[in-house]
């Protein structure tokens, strides 16, 4: 009887749908690498935004004192790093990181809620970078903008450009930090898969067996080996010695896989007959199976042998009866050896 109701269903169809969200080992590793690079880049850029800090002065100390000429205008190295070199470097780094973030979000669609915010911020960064590139590197455009916009507006746009570049980098760092736990933050609708996985892991007493199952779980999930996954995930319900009710998803899988196994046996039987040229038996077996199937479809009942659960329940071991100690037997009288050459004596001879 199918009595137990699970919190969620774990079927082959659900495993197929969840394959896109499966754990991937490369995501935490890649996220960690780009997180460290982005943090270093953001910290380096922050040194030029906040030059009064002691650590910022240490970072800017190696820079040359002489000004640098850019598009016919002399700038200090601090301003050049603040408005030109570092923002453009961050733009390339953030583009690569954003592509990785988009790929990860393709596996977990809920991640797109945050990723789209980063995309909008990146577009804004590109717009500001293009605007100031024209302003600083194209003299005619710079002169025209200076005549149209007040200096306060240009200064405000420059501040937004600087902080937007830093904010985008830190926003991507936050996303990468979250992706470090990608393999632990599984989707809520597939929670039952991972709950059954935890039970299967705990069922192995040895660490090596647990490690082997974890590896098998990742491999089966990756290549779609659903039968192997279902046998592992529903190991409790499919236990041969279990006599209690079953989960519905485990029961459905048991019937499905049992039919596959029976089909293999039937196929082997047909092939054995055919290999000997016994096609009469093949046809007879076919019509027998067909008749039974049609009878079942028309409402015929399958008669089952009587089953007594009490006989299959584990019985308490009975105490063994105490052994009855028998008295020792009376020793037999010694007899002469058949070999006449050996002289032997008996008590009668001595008397």
Secondary structure, 3 states (H helix, E strand, C coil): CCCECCCCCCCHHHHHHHHHHCCCHHHHHHHHHHHHHHHHHHHHHHHHHCCCCHHHHHHHCCCCCCCEEECCEEECHHHHHHHHHHHHHHHHHHHHHHHHHHHHHHHCHHHHHHHHHHHHHHHHHHHHHHHHHHHHHCHHHHHHHHHHCCHHHHHHHHHHHHHHHHHHHHHHHHHHHHHCCCCCCCCHHHHHHHHHHHHHHHCCCCHHHHHHHHHHHHHHHHHCCHHHHHHHHCCCCCCCCCCCCCEHHHHHHHHHHHHHHHHHHHHHHHHHHHHCCCHHHHHHHHHHHHHHHHHHHCCCCCCCCCCCHHHHCCCCCCCCCCCCCCCCCCCCCCCCCCCCCCCCCCHHHHC
